[in-house]
Amino acid sequence: MGDKLQIFIAMTCYMLVVIGIGVYYSKRASESSDNYLIGGRSLGPWVVAMGAEASDMSGWLLMGLPGVAYFYGFSDAAWTAIGLAIGTYVNWLFVARRIRTYSHVAGDAITIPDFLSNRFKENKKIIMTIAALLILVFFSIYAASCFVTVGKLFSTLFGVKYIYMMIAGALFVVLYTFIGGFLAESASDFMQGVVMFIALTAVLVGGISAAGGISAVVENAKAIPGFFDFFGIASPTLVDGVQQVEAGKPLFGAAGAYGFLTIISTLSWGLGYFGMPQVLLKFMAIRKSSELKLARRIAIIWVAISLSAAVAIGMIGRILFPTSLLTQSASESIFILMSTNFFVPLFAGVVMAGILAATISSSDSYLLIAASAFSKNIYQGIMKKDASDKAVLWVSRATLVTIAIIAVIIALDENSVIFKVVSFAWAGFGATFGPIMLFSLFWKRTTRIGAIAGMLSGAGMVFFWKLVLKPMGGVLGIYELLPAFVLSCIVIFIVSLMTKEPSKEIQEEFELAKTIEV
């Protein structure tokens, strides 16, 4: 049996299992929009923990992050991973319990726009509309990054044209999310979190062994200027974006500086967690807030080990295959290259399923949340308030398909760098929803006008900084999430103080959310 056929069989078996999960949950998902969109708040701690992290990390963990480490070395990938690990822990520690209880108290909200609108007792659903529209925009970009991952994976493995593989992967994700909804997504996310963990561990161990041990990896990494530095960065010698090779060795220039401002900018990835709908929804869906402590421990252990493994894999890959991947886009295939070289084809197929798992667990979350933003918050919340639950369910599914089509169009460029696509969408969510979630949950004086101003200023600054200021370089070259997040916080604080304080009803509900156990 051919190697590619064995890999294909292993991955097909995996995909059939995922579809089976969707079919299993389809009946419960179709019972109500509440079941379809948030699973009736019935998830246990293991499913919440693994589901939140698997849907959050996506194919970026197995392709984007190792690609950065392969191309530029330790510092950029490591500081990003540290920022994400800190953000994960703080989010679970402070935000998880509060949003679980507050979303229940605030009209039993089942979406993020729902919660924000109910939190400020809106009559005119302005916050709900803004939040839902921004979710549609940024999740279309996010879903596109997942489809790029699938396209690259299958194109690299089987030599089939990227565009065909990308569209096929998108159709698969849409099919199973369409059928099973949140319960299927959460159950499969748990399984996919396990598969991702096994895949990362297996490739890491195989890489260390092939490279001659940890000491050999460190010694070879140090031979590349800036590649193994905490405060420096490797500088590949590029011509038209392609790294140059001489005498069979990749060329690097002098090590670049990785200064304090760059470190702060990279660490700011962690701020994004406070505004990630796919993570916040998992917090809201746990059956009891008392189970969040166990879920937090599971999540942190998974994140710490997985991020460390992803960074190490990229660096080991450069040592083992120094001239195989000579562009930043191509470098994101290092995990695939290592897997197919280290393992027998059938097991390599299982490991490759780790990338598919990561991609599916994220894209289904993105599509489902974006669909719920339109169906619950715009269609039922504004356009047709008397819409039946069945109508909302079908509008959710129709919206899911529409967003998937938009994401496919965005993903048509096979030279897209997954890391860059994800970083922009991450900044968008982090700056739009992160500050207002924190202020809504922890500052009673936050006002509705302050919330609206904060969301718009955060989202607007992400686009302005990325497209206008960042290209100027220098100090302005920092990650757009940081200035946008800070601006949004300042705007919320100042505008809230300048406007009339919240009603007594809102303040009493805020106090109730601090003490209630659900």
C-alpha positions in Angstrom: 0.0 0.0 0.0 1.4 3.4 -1.0 2.6 5.9 1.7 0.1 8.6 0.6 -2.8 6.1 0.5 -2.0 5.0 4.1 -1.9 8.6 5.3 -5.2 9.3 3.4 -6.9 6.2 5.0 -5.8 7.3 8.6 -7.1 10.8 8.1 -10.3 9.7 6.4 -11.0 7.4 9.4 -10.5 10.4 11.7 -12.9 12.5 9.6 -15.6 9.8 9.7 -15.3 9.8 13.5 -15.8 13.5 13.6 -18.9 13.3 11.3 -20.2 10.5 13.5 -20.1 12.9 16.5 -22.0 15.4 14.6 -24.7 12.9 13.6 -24.9 11.6 17.2 -25.7 15.1 18.5 -27.9 16.2 15.6 -31.2 15.4 17.3 -30.4 17.3 20.5 -29.0 20.2 18.5 -32.2 20.5 16.5 -34.4 20.6 19.6 -33.8 24.3 20.2 -31.5 27.2 19.3 -30.3 27.1 22.9 -29.0 23.6 22.4 -27.6 24.3 19.0 -25.8 27.5 20.0 -24.6 26.8 23.6 -25.4 23.2 24.4 -27.9 24.0 27.1 -25.1 24.9 29.5 -24.4 21.3 30.1 -20.7 20.8 29.5 -18.3 19.2 32.1 -14.9 20.6 33.1 -12.8 18.3 30.8 -14.8 19.2 27.7 -14.8 22.9 28.6 -11.1 23.0 29.2 -10.0 21.0 26.2 -12.7 22.5 24.0 -11.7 26.1 24.9 -8.0 25.6 24.2 -8.4 23.4 21.1 -10.8 25.8 19.5 -8.6 28.7 20.5 -5.3 27.5 19.3 -6.4 26.1 15.9 -4.0 25.0 13.1 -1.9 28.0 14.1 -0.5 26.0 16.9 0.8 23.2 14.7 1.7 25.2 11.6 1.8 29.0 12.3 3.8 29.0 15.5 6.4 26.3 14.5 6.7 28.2 11.2 7.8 31.4 13.1 10.3 29.4 15.1 11.7 27.7 12.0 12.1 31.0 10.1 13.2 33.5 12.8 14.3 31.4 15.8 13.4 31.2 19.4 12.6 34.7 20.6 9.6 35.7 18.5 7.8 32.4 18.9 8.8 32.0 22.6 7.6 35.5 23.7 4.4 35.0 21.8 3.9 31.7 23.6 4.7 33.2 27.0 2.1 36.0 26.4 -0.5 33.5 25.4 0.2 31.3 28.4 -0.1 34.2 30.8 -3.3 35.4 29.1 -4.8 32.0 29.3 -4.2 31.7 33.0 -5.4 35.2 33.9 -8.5 34.7 31.8 -9.4 31.4 33.4 -8.6 32.8 36.9 -10.6 36.0 36.8 -13.0 36.1 33.9 -14.4 32.5 33.6 -16.4 32.4 36.8 -17.7 35.9 36.5 -19.0 35.6 33.0 -20.6 32.2 33.8 -22.6 33.7 36.6 -23.2 37.2 35.1 -24.4 35.7 31.7 -26.9 33.6 33.7 -28.1 36.6 35.8 -28.2 38.9 32.8 -31.2 37.4 31.1 -29.6 33.9 30.7 -27.6 35.3 27.7 -26.2 32.6 25.3 -24.1 34.8 23.0 -21.6 37.6 23.7 -23.7 40.3 22.0 -26.6 39.0 24.0 -24.7 39.3 27.3 -23.4 42.9 26.5 -26.9 44.1 25.5 -28.5 42.5 28.5 -25.8 43.8 30.9 -26.7 47.4 30.0 -30.5 46.8 29.7 -30.7 48.1 26.1 -34.0 49.0 24.5 -32.4 50.0 21.2 -30.1 47.1 20.5 -27.1 49.2 19.4 -24.4 47.3 21.4 -25.9 44.0 20.2 -25.8 45.1 16.6 -22.3 46.5 16.7 -21.0 43.4 18.5 -22.7 41.0 16.1 -21.4 42.8 13.0 -17.9 42.9 14.3 -18.0 39.2 15.1 -19.2 38.5 11.6 -16.2 40.5 10.2 -13.4 39.1 12.3 -14.7 35.5 12.3 -14.8 35.5 8.6 -11.1 36.3 8.6 -10.5 33.8 11.3 -12.3 31.0 9.5 -10.3 31.9 6.4 -7.1 31.2 8.3 -8.4 27.7 9.1 -9.3 27.0 5.5 -5.8 28.1 4.5 -4.4 25.6 6.9 -6.5 22.7 5.5 -5.5 23.7 2.0 -1.8 23.8 2.8 -2.0 20.5 4.7 -3.6 18.5 1.9 -1.8 20.2 -0.9 1.6 19.4 0.7 0.7 15.8 1.6 -1.0 14.7 -1.6 0.3 17.2 -4.3 -3.2 18.3 -5.2 -3.8 21.9 -6.2 -4.2 24.1 -3.1 -7.6 25.6 -4.1 -9.3 22.2 -4.5 -8.1 21.0 -1.1 -9.0 24.2 0.7 -12.6 24.1 -0.7 -12.9 20.4 0.2 -11.8 21.1 3.7 -14.3 24.0 4.1 -17.1 21.8 2.8 -16.3 19.2 5.4 -16.2 21.6 8.3 -19.5 23.3 7.2 -21.3 19.9 6.8 -20.5 18.6 10.3 -21.1 22.0 12.1 -24.4 22.4 10.2 -25.6 19.1 11.5 -24.4 19.0 15.1 -24.1 22.5 16.4 -22.4 23.4 19.7 -22.7 20.0 21.4 -21.0 18.3 18.5 -18.4 21.0 18.3 -17.6 20.8 22.0 -17.4 17.0 22.1 -15.2 16.8 19.0 -13.1 19.7 20.4 -12.3 17.5 23.4 -11.2 14.7 21.2 -9.3 17.0 18.9 -7.5 18.6 21.9 -6.3 15.1 22.8 -5.2 14.3 19.2 -3.3 17.7 19.0 -1.5 17.0 22.3 -0.4 13.5 21.1 0.6 14.8 17.7 2.8 17.6 19.2 4.4 15.2 21.7 5.1 12.5 19.2 6.7 14.9 16.7 8.7 16.6 19.4 10.2 13.3 20.7 10.8 12.1 17.2 12.6 15.4 16.3 14.8 15.4 19.4 15.8 11.8 18.7 16.6 12.5 15.0 18.6 15.6 15.9 20.8 13.6 18.3 19.4 14.8 21.6 18.7 18.1 23.3 22.3 19.2 23.6 22.9 18.7 19.9 19.8 20.8 19.1 21.0 23.6 21.3 24.5 23.5 19.9 23.3 23.7 16.3 20.7 26.3 17.0 23.4 28.6 18.6 25.4 28.3 15.4 22.8 30.5 13.6 23.2 34.2 14.6 20.3 35.2 16.9 18.4 31.9 16.4 18.6 30.7 20.0 18.5 34.2 21.7 15.9 35.5 24.1 16.8 39.1 23.2 17.9 38.6 19.5 16.3 37.3 16.4 17.6 35.5 13.3 17.7 37.4 10.0 17.3 35.1 7.0 19.0 36.5 3.9 16.0 37.0 1.5 15.7 37.8 -2.2 12.1 38.4 -3.2 10.9 36.7 0.0 13.0 33.6 -0.6 15.9 32.6 1.7 19.2 32.2 -0.1 21.2 29.0 0.0 25.0 28.7 -0.5 27.0 25.4 -0.5 23.9 23.6 0.8 23.5 25.9 3.8 20.8 28.6 4.3 22.2 32.1 4.6 21.6 34.4 7.6 22.6 37.9 8.2 23.7 39.3 11.6 21.4 38.8 14.5 18.7 41.4 14.8 17.8 43.1 18.1 14.7 42.0 20.1 14.3 44.9 22.4 12.0 45.8 25.3 9.3 47.4 23.1 9.2 44.3 20.8 8.9 42.0 23.8 6.0 44.0 25.3 4.3 44.1 21.8 4.7 40.3 21.5 3.5 39.6 25.0 0.4 41.6 24.3 -0.9 38.6 22.4 -2.1 37.5 25.9 -4.5 40.5 26.0 -6.5 38.9 23.2 -8.0 36.2 25.4 -10.3 38.6 27.3 -12.2 39.2 24.0 -12.2 35.7 22.4 -15.9 34.7 21.9 -15.0 31.0 21.3 -13.3 30.9 24.7 -15.8 33.0 26.6 -18.7 30.9 25.3 -17.1 27.8 26.7 -16.9 29.5 30.1 -20.6 30.3 29.8 -21.5 26.7 28.8 -20.1 24.9 31.8 -22.8 23.2 33.9 -21.6 24.5 37.2 -19.3 27.5 38.0 -17.7 25.4 40.8 -16.2 23.1 38.2 -14.2 25.9 36.6 -11.3 25.4 39.0 -10.6 21.9 37.7 -11.2 23.1 34.1 -8.6 25.8 34.6 -5.9 23.4 35.8 -6.5 21.1 32.8 -6.4 24.0 30.4 -3.2 25.5 31.7 -1.3 22.2 31.7 -2.4 21.6 28.1 -1.5 25.1 27.0 2.0 25.2 28.6 3.1 21.8 27.2 1.5 22.4 23.7 3.0 25.8 23.2 6.5 24.7 24.4 6.3 21.7 22.1 5.2 23.9 19.1 8.1 26.3 19.5 10.7 23.5 20.0 9.4 21.6 16.9 10.0 24.7 14.7 13.6 25.1 15.9 14.4 21.4 15.7 12.9 21.4 12.2 15.4 24.1 11.1 18.3 21.9 12.4 17.1 18.8 10.6 15.8 20.3 7.3 17.7 23.6 7.0 17.0 24.3 3.3 13.7 22.5 2.7 11.4 25.5 3.4 12.8 28.8 2.1 9.8 31.2 2.5 7.8 32.2 5.5 4.7 30.7 4.0 6.4 27.4 3.2 8.0 27.3 6.7 4.6 26.7 8.2 4.7 23.2 6.7 7.6 22.1 9.0 5.3 20.0 11.2 4.0 18.1 8.2 7.6 17.6 6.8 8.8 16.2 10.2 5.8 13.9 10.6 6.1 12.3 7.2 9.8 11.8 7.7 9.7 10.3 11.2 6.8 8.0 11.2 5.4 5.1 9.3 2.7 6.4 6.9 -0.3 5.1 8.9 0.9 6.8 12.1 1.9 9.9 10.2 -1.7 10.1 9.0 -2.9 10.0 12.6 -0.4 12.8 13.5 -1.5 14.8 10.4 -5.0 14.4 11.8 -3.7 16.6 14.6 -3.5 19.5 12.2 -6.9 18.7 10.8 -8.2 18.4 14.4 -6.8 21.8 15.3 -8.3 23.4 12.2 -11.7 21.8 12.6 -12.0 22.6 16.3 -11.4 26.3 15.5 -13.3 26.8 12.3 -16.5 25.1 13.6 -16.4 27.4 16.6 -15.9 30.5 14.5 -18.6 29.6 12.0 -21.1 28.7 14.8 -20.5 31.9 16.8 -20.7 34.1 13.8 -23.9 32.4 12.7 -25.4 32.9 16.2 -24.4 36.5 16.2 -26.6 37.1 13.1 -29.5 34.7 13.8 -30.0 35.5 17.5 -28.8 39.1 17.7 -29.6 40.7 14.4 -32.4 38.5 12.9 -34.4 37.7 16.1 -33.1 40.6 18.2 -33.8 43.4 15.6 -35.2 42.3 12.3 -38.0 39.8 13.4 -38.5 39.8 17.1 -41.3 37.3 17.0 -39.3 34.8 15.0 -39.9 31.2 16.1 -37.1 29.2 17.6 -37.2 26.9 14.5 -36.7 29.9 12.3 -33.7 31.1 14.3 -32.2 27.6 14.0 -32.5 27.6 10.2 -31.2 31.2 9.9 -28.2 30.1 12.0 -27.5 27.4 9.5 -28.0 29.6 6.5 -25.7 32.2 8.0 -23.1 29.6 8.7 -23.0 28.6 5.0 -22.8 32.3 3.9 -19.9 33.1 6.2 -18.1 29.9 5.1 -18.3 31.1 1.5 -16.9 34.5 2.4 -14.0 32.8 4.3 -13.3 30.6 1.3 -13.0 33.7 -0.9 -10.6 35.3 1.6 -8.5 32.0 1.7 -8.1 31.7 -2.1 -4.5 33.1 -1.9 -2.3 30.0 -1.1 0.6 32.3 -0.2 -1.2 33.6 2.8 0.9 33.3 6.0 -1.4 31.7 8.6 0.4 33.5 11.5 -0.3 36.9 10.0 -4.0 36.2 9.2 -4.6 34.9 12.7 -2.7 37.8 14.3 -5.0 40.4 12.7 -8.2 38.6 13.6 -6.9 38.0 17.1 -6.1 41.7 17.5 -9.6 42.6 16.2 -11.4 40.5 18.8 -9.0 41.3 21.6 -9.3 45.1 21.2 -13.0 45.1 20.4 -14.3 42.8 23.1 -11.5 42.4 25.6 -11.7 45.8 27.3 -15.5 46.0 27.4 -15.7 42.5 28.8 -13.3 43.3 31.6 -15.0 46.6 32.4 -18.5 45.1 32.2 -17.6 42.3 34.5 -15.5 44.2 37.1 -16.5 47.9 37.0 -20.0 48.8 38.1 -19.7 52.4 36.8 -19.3 51.3 33.2 -22.1 52.9 31.1 -23.8 51.8 27.8 -22.3 54.8 25.9 -18.9 54.0 27.3 -19.3 50.4 26.1 -20.3 51.5 22.6 -17.4 54.1 22.4 -14.9 51.5 23.6 -15.9 48.8 21.2 -15.8 51.2 18.2 -12.5 52.8 19.1 -10.8 49.4 19.7 -12.0 48.0 16.4 -11.2 51.1 14.5 -7.7 51.4 15.9 -6.9 47.8 14.9 -7.5 48.7 11.3 -5.9 52.1 11.5 -2.8 51.0 13.2 -2.4 47.9 11.0 -3.0 49.6 7.7 -1.7 53.2 8.2 0.7 53.4 11.2 2.4 50.1 11.3 3.9 50.2 7.8 5.8 53.4 8.9 8.0 51.1 11.2 10.0 52.0 14.2 8.0 52.4 17.4 4.8 52.3 15.3 5.7 48.7 14.2 4.3 47.2 17.4 1.5 44.7 17.3 -1.8 46.5 16.7 -3.6 44.8 19.6 -1.6 46.7 22.2 -2.4 50.3 21.3 -6.0 49.4 20.3 -6.6 47.6 23.6 -5.2 50.5 25.6 -7.1 53.1 23.6 -10.4 51.2 24.1 -9.8 51.0 27.9 -9.1 54.7 28.1 -12.2 55.6 26.1 -14.5 53.3 28.1 -13.2 54.8 31.4 -13.4 58.5 30.3 -16.8 58.2 28.5 -18.3 56.2 31.4 -17.3 58.9 33.9 -18.7 61.7 31.6 -22.1 60.0 31.2 -24.9 59.3 33.6 -24.2 56.4 36.0 -26.0 53.1 35.4 -29.5 52.6 36.8 -30.1 51.1 40.2 -31.4 47.9 38.5 -28.1 47.5 36.6 -26.0 48.1 39.7 -28.0 45.6 41.8 -27.6 43.0 39.0 -23.9 43.6 39.0 -23.7 43.0 42.8 -25.8 39.8 42.4 -23.4 38.4 39.8 -20.5 38.8 42.2 -22.0 36.5 44.9 -24.4 34.1 43.1 -23.4 30.5 42.5 -24.8 28.7 39.4 
